[in-house]
Amino acid sequence: MINVVKADGSKQEFNEEKVRQSIKRAGIPNDLQNQVLEHVKSKLYENIKTAQIYKHIIEFLGKTNPHAKAKYSLKQAIMRLGPTGYPFEDFVAEIMRTQGYTTYVRTILQGTCITHEIDVIATKNPPAGGEKIMVEAKFHNMPGIKTNVHVALYTKARFDDIAMKNNFTNAWIVTNTKVTTDAIAYSECQNITIISWEYPQKGNLRDLIEQSGLAPITSITEFSTNDIQKLLENGIVLCRDICKKPEILNLLDMPEDKKKHILDQAAFVCNLS
């Protein structure tokens, strides 16, 4: 059996079913799933990196079904929201709105001891019996980096300083990568909700994104890095924004035929086609 090297350097056996499930989640048809798997298996070698397997899948989809490529690359698309964490904060806020929360980003609040800038504040059913959540949005733009216990420790400290003065009920940590076991253990002990790409098993970040139907503009593979930065600078984070207002693309210097390709891909990602 072929061993695969993960982003954190650990090894595991190649799991064909795991690859199939990741492709299936992207809405790729069964016949194309089989083609992708056969292509990947033909490229395997001992200690192949997961990044290389991902690259083979993306290259194959790019040639056979570019729209499916956009949906499959969701995790990497979120990493491309950098280099700053602000677009990720906006993205998390939008996801929480689909869950019925009212959200505010980058709010300065006075705590008992010092002032704090809170990444996302999410409220539901205020004031009596409602929720007011302090969200620490931890963004990483490189694979293999984990959110560690230090993030949980300072999230708890910040929450303790602002909670009573500002009527917060809960603290959340939301990150686009993995979390260490110590971070999970401490968060559970201190009643901090922690949501990463694959944790918890149900209700993780990937689940929430798929349930929300939202996708970042970085899912659209036709965009250049300069295009993405221009859109992010103008507060455009979601594919949905482009689907609703195609004239947004007028911010970019590109030919009309490329705009049409982008709108077609955006419609597919937004489940409009």
C-alpha positions as YAML, in Angstrom:
chain: A
units: angstrom
residues:
- id: 1
  name: MET
  ca: [0.00, 0.00, 0.00]
- id: 2
  name: ILE
  ca: [1.26, 3.47, -0.92]
- id: 3
  name: ASN
  ca: [2.02, 5.86, 1.95]
- id: 4
  name: VAL
  ca: [1.07, 9.53, 1.69]
- id: 5
  name: VAL
  ca: [2.85, 12.40, 3.47]
- id: 6
  name: LYS
  ca: [0.44, 14.97, 4.92]
- id: 7
  name: ALA
  ca: [1.07, 18.72, 5.18]
- id: 8
  name: ASP
  ca: [2.21, 18.39, 8.81]
- id: 9
  name: GLY
  ca: [4.80, 15.74, 7.86]
- id: 10
  name: SER
  ca: [2.93, 12.71, 9.22]
- id: 11
  name: LYS
  ca: [2.26, 9.67, 7.05]
- id: 12
  name: GLN
  ca: [-0.83, 7.59, 6.35]
- id: 13
  name: GLU
  ca: [-1.86, 4.97, 3.82]
- id: 14
  name: PHE
  ca: [-3.47, 6.23, 0.62]
- id: 15
  name: ASN
  ca: [-7.23, 6.03, 1.10]
- id: 16
  name: GLU
  ca: [-9.13, 5.84, -2.18]
- id: 17
  name: GLU
  ca: [-12.50, 6.27, -0.47]
- id: 18
  name: LYS
  ca: [-11.34, 9.43, 1.30]
- id: 19
  name: VAL
  ca: [-10.32, 10.94, -2.04]
- id: 20
  name: ARG
  ca: [-13.65, 9.92, -3.57]
- id: 21
  name: GLN
  ca: [-15.60, 11.53, -0.73]
- id: 22
  name: SER
  ca: [-13.67, 14.78, -1.09]
- id: 23
  name: ILE
  ca: [-14.49, 14.84, -4.81]
- id: 24
  name: LYS
  ca: [-18.11, 13.87, -4.19]
- id: 25
  name: ARG
  ca: [-18.58, 16.73, -1.69]
- id: 26
  name: ALA
  ca: [-17.68, 19.15, -4.45]
- id: 27
  name: GLY
  ca: [-20.71, 17.98, -6.45]
- id: 28
  name: ILE
  ca: [-18.68, 16.20, -9.11]
- id: 29
  name: PRO
  ca: [-20.68, 13.59, -11.09]
- id: 30
  name: ASN
  ca: [-20.02, 9.88, -10.48]
- id: 31
  name: ASP
  ca: [-18.54, 9.20, -13.90]
- id: 32
  name: LEU
  ca: [-16.07, 12.05, -13.48]
- id: 33
  name: GLN
  ca: [-15.26, 10.89, -9.93]
- id: 34
  name: ASN
  ca: [-14.10, 7.57, -11.35]
- id: 35
  name: GLN
  ca: [-11.98, 9.31, -13.98]
- id: 36
  name: VAL
  ca: [-10.34, 11.51, -11.35]
- id: 37
  name: LEU
  ca: [-9.55, 8.50, -9.14]
- id: 38
  name: GLU
  ca: [-8.00, 6.57, -12.01]
- id: 39
  name: HIS
  ca: [-5.90, 9.59, -12.90]
- id: 40
  name: VAL
  ca: [-4.70, 10.00, -9.30]
- id: 41
  name: LYS
  ca: [-3.89, 6.29, -8.90]
- id: 42
  name: SER
  ca: [-1.80, 6.40, -12.06]
- id: 43
  name: LYS
  ca: [0.34, 9.15, -10.48]
- id: 44
  name: LEU
  ca: [0.93, 7.56, -7.07]
- id: 45
  name: TYR
  ca: [4.36, 6.73, -5.68]
- id: 46
  name: GLU
  ca: [5.70, 5.96, -2.19]
- id: 47
  name: ASN
  ca: [5.63, 8.98, 0.16]
- id: 48
  name: ILE
  ca: [3.79, 11.20, -2.29]
- id: 49
  name: LYS
  ca: [2.70, 14.45, -0.64]
- id: 50
  name: THR
  ca: [-1.00, 15.22, -0.23]
- id: 51
  name: ALA
  ca: [-0.30, 18.56, -1.94]
- id: 52
  name: GLN
  ca: [0.86, 16.64, -5.01]
- id: 53
  name: ILE
  ca: [-2.31, 14.50, -5.04]
- id: 54
  name: TYR
  ca: [-4.36, 17.68, -4.79]
- id: 55
  name: LYS
  ca: [-2.38, 19.18, -7.68]
- id: 56
  name: HIS
  ca: [-3.09, 16.13, -9.88]
- id: 57
  name: ILE
  ca: [-6.83, 16.37, -9.10]
- id: 58
  name: ILE
  ca: [-6.93, 20.10, -9.83]
- id: 59
  name: GLU
  ca: [-5.01, 19.72, -13.09]
- id: 60
  name: PHE
  ca: [-7.31, 16.93, -14.25]
- id: 61
  name: LEU
  ca: [-10.48, 18.86, -13.37]
- id: 62
  name: GLY
  ca: [-9.05, 21.97, -15.00]
- id: 63
  name: LYS
  ca: [-8.84, 20.09, -18.29]
- id: 64
  name: THR
  ca: [-12.14, 18.20, -18.03]
- id: 65
  name: ASN
  ca: [-14.50, 20.38, -15.94]
- id: 66
  name: PRO
  ca: [-13.20, 23.84, -14.88]
- id: 67
  name: HIS
  ca: [-16.42, 24.65, -12.99]
- id: 68
  name: ALA
  ca: [-16.02, 21.52, -10.83]
- id: 69
  name: LYS
  ca: [-12.41, 22.54, -10.22]
- id: 70
  name: ALA
  ca: [-13.66, 25.76, -8.61]
- id: 71
  name: LYS
  ca: [-15.87, 23.86, -6.15]
- id: 72
  name: TYR
  ca: [-13.27, 21.22, -5.31]
- id: 73
  name: SER
  ca: [-10.61, 23.76, -4.33]
- id: 74
  name: LEU
  ca: [-12.66, 25.35, -1.51]
- id: 75
  name: LYS
  ca: [-10.11, 24.86, 1.30]
- id: 76
  name: GLN
  ca: [-7.30, 26.29, -0.81]
- id: 77
  name: ALA
  ca: [-9.59, 29.10, -1.96]
- id: 78
  name: ILE
  ca: [-10.07, 30.20, 1.64]
- id: 79
  name: MET
  ca: [-6.30, 30.21, 2.18]
- id: 80
  name: ARG
  ca: [-6.04, 32.57, -0.79]
- id: 81
  name: LEU
  ca: [-8.15, 35.14, 1.09]
- id: 82
  name: GLY
  ca: [-4.91, 36.44, 2.66]
- id: 83
  name: PRO
  ca: [-2.43, 37.78, 3.32]
- id: 84
  name: THR
  ca: [-4.38, 39.66, 6.02]
- id: 85
  name: GLY
  ca: [-7.07, 37.99, 8.11]
- id: 86
  name: TYR
  ca: [-9.71, 40.66, 7.44]
- id: 87
  name: PRO
  ca: [-11.44, 38.95, 4.48]
- id: 88
  name: PHE
  ca: [-11.64, 35.72, 6.52]
- id: 89
  name: GLU
  ca: [-13.30, 37.65, 9.35]
- id: 90
  name: ASP
  ca: [-15.83, 39.02, 6.86]
- id: 91
  name: PHE
  ca: [-16.39, 35.51, 5.49]
- id: 92
  name: VAL
  ca: [-16.98, 34.05, 8.97]
- id: 93
  name: ALA
  ca: [-19.43, 36.87, 9.72]
- id: 94
  name: GLU
  ca: [-21.38, 36.11, 6.54]
- id: 95
  name: ILE
  ca: [-21.55, 32.41, 7.40]
- id: 96
  name: MET
  ca: [-22.91, 33.22, 10.85]
- id: 97
  name: ARG
  ca: [-25.55, 35.48, 9.32]
- id: 98
  name: THR
  ca: [-26.89, 32.47, 7.43]
- id: 99
  name: GLN
  ca: [-27.25, 30.80, 10.87]
- id: 100
  name: GLY
  ca: [-29.55, 33.62, 12.03]
- id: 101
  name: TYR
  ca: [-26.99, 35.82, 13.77]
- id: 102
  name: THR
  ca: [-26.53, 39.56, 13.44]
- id: 103
  name: THR
  ca: [-22.81, 40.17, 13.04]
- id: 104
  name: TYR
  ca: [-20.30, 42.98, 13.43]
- id: 105
  name: VAL
  ca: [-16.63, 42.85, 12.45]
- id: 106
  name: ARG
  ca: [-13.53, 44.45, 13.93]
- id: 107
  name: THR
  ca: [-15.29, 46.20, 16.80]
- id: 108
  name: ILE
  ca: [-13.31, 48.03, 19.49]
- id: 109
  name: LEU
  ca: [-14.65, 47.35, 23.00]
- id: 110
  name: GLN
  ca: [-13.57, 48.44, 26.44]
- id: 111
  name: GLY
  ca: [-12.87, 45.58, 28.80]
- id: 112
  name: THR
  ca: [-12.44, 45.70, 32.55]
- id: 113
  name: CYS
  ca: [-8.70, 46.24, 32.12]
- id: 114
  name: ILE
  ca: [-7.93, 47.23, 28.51]
- id: 115
  name: THR
  ca: [-9.56, 47.79, 25.11]
- id: 116
  name: HIS
  ca: [-9.85, 44.95, 22.60]
- id: 117
  name: GLU
  ca: [-10.56, 44.68, 18.89]
- id: 118
  name: ILE
  ca: [-13.00, 41.79, 18.45]
- id: 119
  name: ASP
  ca: [-12.79, 40.00, 15.09]
- id: 120
  name: VAL
  ca: [-16.49, 39.13, 14.91]
- id: 121
  name: ILE
  ca: [-19.38, 39.77, 17.29]
- id: 122
  name: ALA
  ca: [-22.45, 37.62, 16.66]
- id: 123
  name: THR
  ca: [-25.79, 38.17, 18.40]
- id: 124
  name: LYS
  ca: [-29.06, 36.26, 18.30]
- id: 125
  name: ASN
  ca: [-32.35, 37.03, 20.11]
- id: 126
  name: PRO
  ca: [-31.03, 39.83, 22.33]
- id: 127
  name: PRO
  ca: [-31.26, 40.96, 25.04]
- id: 128
  name: ALA
  ca: [-33.05, 38.45, 27.33]
- id: 129
  name: GLY
  ca: [-32.08, 34.80, 26.90]
- id: 130
  name: GLY
  ca: [-30.14, 35.50, 23.72]
- id: 131
  name: GLU
  ca: [-26.58, 34.90, 22.61]
- id: 132
  name: LYS
  ca: [-23.75, 37.38, 22.25]
- id: 133
  name: ILE
  ca: [-20.66, 35.63, 20.96]
- id: 134
  name: MET
  ca: [-17.07, 36.86, 20.82]
- id: 135
  name: VAL
  ca: [-15.47, 35.19, 17.80]
- id: 136
  name: GLU
  ca: [-11.71, 34.89, 17.39]
- id: 137
  name: ALA
  ca: [-11.21, 34.27, 13.64]
- id: 138
  name: LYS
  ca: [-7.79, 32.66, 13.21]
- id: 139
  name: PHE
  ca: [-6.66, 32.70, 9.59]
- id: 140
  name: HIS
  ca: [-3.71, 30.78, 8.11]
- id: 141
  name: ASN
  ca: [-2.66, 31.06, 4.46]
- id: 142
  name: MET
  ca: [-0.29, 28.07, 4.52]
- id: 143
  name: PRO
  ca: [-1.25, 24.37, 4.77]
- id: 144
  name: GLY
  ca: [0.10, 22.33, 7.66]
- id: 145
  name: ILE
  ca: [-0.07, 25.17, 10.21]
- id: 146
  name: LYS
  ca: [-2.24, 24.34, 13.22]
- id: 147
  name: THR
  ca: [-4.01, 26.67, 15.62]
- id: 148
  name: ASN
  ca: [-2.42, 25.87, 18.98]
- id: 149
  name: VAL
  ca: [-3.32, 26.16, 22.64]
- id: 150
  name: HIS
  ca: [-1.89, 29.70, 22.88]
- id: 151
  name: VAL
  ca: [-4.80, 30.93, 20.75]
- id: 152
  name: ALA
  ca: [-7.25, 29.27, 23.13]
- id: 153
  name: LEU
  ca: [-5.44, 30.76, 26.14]
- id: 154
  name: TYR
  ca: [-5.52, 34.35, 24.91]
- id: 155
  name: THR
  ca: [-9.10, 33.96, 23.65]
- id: 156
  name: LYS
  ca: [-10.12, 32.95, 27.18]
- id: 157
  name: ALA
  ca: [-8.19, 35.89, 28.67]
- id: 158
  name: ARG
  ca: [-9.80, 38.37, 26.27]
- id: 159
  name: PHE
  ca: [-13.25, 36.93, 26.93]
- id: 160
  name: ASP
  ca: [-12.78, 37.19, 30.69]
- id: 161
  name: ASP
  ca: [-11.84, 40.87, 30.33]
- id: 162
  name: ILE
  ca: [-14.79, 41.91, 28.15]
- id: 163
  name: ALA
  ca: [-17.59, 39.44, 29.01]
- id: 164
  name: MET
  ca: [-19.21, 41.08, 32.03]
- id: 165
  name: LYS
  ca: [-18.81, 44.67, 30.86]
- id: 166
  name: ASN
  ca: [-20.26, 43.89, 27.39]
- id: 167
  name: ASN
  ca: [-22.77, 41.09, 28.17]
- id: 168
  name: PHE
  ca: [-21.05, 38.35, 26.16]
- id: 169
  name: THR
  ca: [-22.37, 34.82, 26.65]
- id: 170
  name: ASN
  ca: [-19.90, 32.69, 24.68]
- id: 171
  name: ALA
  ca: [-16.45, 32.66, 23.09]
- id: 172
  name: TRP
  ca: [-15.72, 30.93, 19.78]
- id: 173
  name: ILE
  ca: [-12.52, 30.23, 17.90]
- id: 174
  name: VAL
  ca: [-13.01, 29.73, 14.16]
- id: 175
  name: THR
  ca: [-10.01, 28.74, 12.05]
- id: 176
  name: ASN
  ca: [-9.55, 27.59, 8.45]
- id: 177
  name: THR
  ca: [-6.96, 24.91, 9.27]
- id: 178
  name: LYS
  ca: [-6.54, 22.26, 11.96]
- id: 179
  name: VAL
  ca: [-6.22, 22.68, 15.73]
- id: 180
  name: THR
  ca: [-3.92, 20.91, 18.17]
- id: 181
  name: THR
  ca: [-5.25, 18.41, 20.69]
- id: 182
  name: ASP
  ca: [-4.19, 20.74, 23.54]
- id: 183
  name: ALA
  ca: [-6.20, 23.59, 22.01]
- id: 184
  name: ILE
  ca: [-9.26, 21.35, 21.82]
- id: 185
  name: ALA
  ca: [-8.81, 20.03, 25.37]
- id: 186
  name: TYR
  ca: [-8.39, 23.51, 26.85]
- id: 187
  name: SER
  ca: [-11.33, 24.92, 24.88]
- id: 188
  name: GLU
  ca: [-13.60, 22.10, 26.01]
- id: 189
  name: CYS
  ca: [-12.49, 22.60, 29.63]
- id: 190
  name: GLN
  ca: [-13.20, 26.35, 29.45]
- id: 191
  name: ASN
  ca: [-16.46, 26.10, 27.46]
- id: 192
  name: ILE
  ca: [-14.98, 27.75, 24.38]
- id: 193
  name: THR
  ca: [-16.53, 26.60, 21.11]
- id: 194
  name: ILE
  ca: [-13.81, 25.71, 18.63]
- id: 195
  name: ILE
  ca: [-14.53, 25.25, 14.92]
- id: 196
  name: SER
  ca: [-11.83, 24.26, 12.45]
- id: 197
  name: TRP
  ca: [-11.86, 22.87, 8.94]
- id: 198
  name: GLU
  ca: [-12.65, 19.33, 10.12]
- id: 199
  name: TYR
  ca: [-13.52, 19.81, 13.82]
- id: 200
  name: PRO
  ca: [-15.96, 19.00, 15.29]
- id: 201
  name: GLN
  ca: [-16.98, 15.98, 13.24]
- id: 202
  name: LYS
  ca: [-20.33, 17.64, 12.53]
- id: 203
  name: GLY
  ca: [-20.74, 21.38, 12.33]
- id: 204
  name: ASN
  ca: [-17.12, 22.05, 11.33]
- id: 205
  name: LEU
  ca: [-16.14, 24.96, 9.09]
- id: 206
  name: ARG
  ca: [-16.46, 22.95, 5.90]
- id: 207
  name: ASP
  ca: [-19.98, 21.85, 6.93]
- id: 208
  name: LEU
  ca: [-21.00, 25.41, 7.77]
- id: 209
  name: ILE
  ca: [-19.72, 26.72, 4.44]
- id: 210
  name: GLU
  ca: [-21.55, 24.01, 2.50]
- id: 211
  name: GLN
  ca: [-24.76, 24.56, 4.48]
- id: 212
  name: SER
  ca: [-24.57, 28.31, 3.93]
- id: 213
  name: GLY
  ca: [-24.11, 27.96, 0.18]
- id: 214
  name: LEU
  ca: [-21.45, 30.65, 0.37]
- id: 215
  name: ALA
  ca: [-18.09, 30.52, -1.37]
- id: 216
  name: PRO
  ca: [-15.26, 33.06, -1.43]
- id: 217
  name: ILE
  ca: [-14.35, 34.89, -4.64]
- id: 218
  name: THR
  ca: [-11.06, 33.00, -4.54]
- id: 219
  name: SER
  ca: [-13.02, 29.89, -5.61]
- id: 220
  name: ILE
  ca: [-13.13, 31.37, -9.11]
- id: 221
  name: THR
  ca: [-10.02, 30.10, -10.84]
- id: 222
  name: GLU
  ca: [-10.16, 32.68, -13.66]
- id: 223
  name: PHE
  ca: [-9.19, 35.48, -11.26]
- id: 224
  name: SER
  ca: [-5.56, 36.59, -11.09]
- id: 225
  name: THR
  ca: [-3.95, 37.50, -7.77]
- id: 226
  name: ASN
  ca: [-4.29, 41.18, -8.69]
- id: 227
  name: ASP
  ca: [-7.99, 40.69, -9.49]
- id: 228
  name: ILE
  ca: [-8.58, 39.10, -6.09]
- id: 229
  name: GLN
  ca: [-6.75, 41.85, -4.21]
- id: 230
  name: LYS
  ca: [-8.70, 44.54, -6.07]
- id: 231
  name: LEU
  ca: [-12.02, 42.91, -5.17]
- id: 232
  name: LEU
  ca: [-11.04, 42.31, -1.54]
- id: 233
  name: GLU
  ca: [-9.93, 45.94, -1.21]
- id: 234
  name: ASN
  ca: [-13.44, 46.91, -2.33]
- id: 235
  name: GLY
  ca: [-15.08, 44.65, 0.26]
- id: 236
  name: ILE
  ca: [-16.07, 41.93, -2.24]
- id: 237
  name: VAL
  ca: [-15.53, 38.57, -0.51]
- id: 238
  name: LEU
  ca: [-18.33, 36.29, -1.76]
- id: 239
  name: CYS
  ca: [-19.10, 34.73, -5.14]
- id: 240
  name: ARG
  ca: [-22.71, 35.54, -4.28]
- id: 241
  name: ASP
  ca: [-21.91, 39.24, -4.61]
- id: 242
  name: ILE
  ca: [-20.77, 38.70, -8.20]
- id: 243
  name: CYS
  ca: [-23.80, 36.54, -9.00]
- id: 244
  name: LYS
  ca: [-26.14, 39.26, -7.68]
- id: 245
  name: LYS
  ca: [-24.25, 42.21, -9.16]
- id: 246
  name: PRO
  ca: [-22.27, 41.21, -12.27]
- id: 247
  name: GLU
  ca: [-21.32, 44.86, -12.75]
- id: 248
  name: ILE
  ca: [-18.82, 44.35, -9.92]
- id: 249
  name: LEU
  ca: [-16.50, 42.94, -12.56]
- id: 250
  name: ASN
  ca: [-16.25, 46.43, -14.05]
- id: 251
  name: LEU
  ca: [-13.79, 47.13, -11.24]
- id: 252
  name: LEU
  ca: [-11.36, 44.87, -13.08]
- id: 253
  name: ASP
  ca: [-9.49, 45.52, -16.29]
- id: 254
  name: MET
  ca: [-10.37, 42.45, -18.36]
- id: 255
  name: PRO
  ca: [-11.98, 41.61, -21.72]
- id: 256
  name: GLU
  ca: [-15.70, 40.86, -21.96]
- id: 257
  name: ASP
  ca: [-15.18, 37.20, -22.89]
- id: 258
  name: LYS
  ca: [-13.21, 36.63, -19.68]
- id: 259
  name: LYS
  ca: [-15.97, 38.32, -17.68]
- id: 260
  name: LYS
  ca: [-18.45, 35.87, -19.21]
- id: 261
  name: HIS
  ca: [-16.29, 32.88, -18.21]
- id: 262
  name: ILE
  ca: [-16.08, 34.25, -14.67]
- id: 263
  name: LEU
  ca: [-19.84, 34.79, -14.44]
- id: 264
  name: ASP
  ca: [-20.45, 31.23, -15.70]
- id: 265
  name: GLN
  ca: [-18.09, 29.84, -13.08]
- id: 266
  name: ALA
  ca: [-19.58, 32.03, -10.35]
- id: 267
  name: ALA
  ca: [-23.08, 30.82, -11.24]
- id: 268
  name: PHE
  ca: [-21.94, 27.20, -10.92]
- id: 269
  name: VAL
  ca: [-20.26, 27.85, -7.56]
- id: 270
  name: CYS
  ca: [-23.39, 29.69, -6.35]
- id: 271
  name: ASN
  ca: [-25.52, 26.70, -7.46]
- id: 272
  name: LEU
  ca: [-27.37, 28.82, -10.00]
- id: 273
  name: SER
  ca: [-26.73, 26.49, -12.92]
...
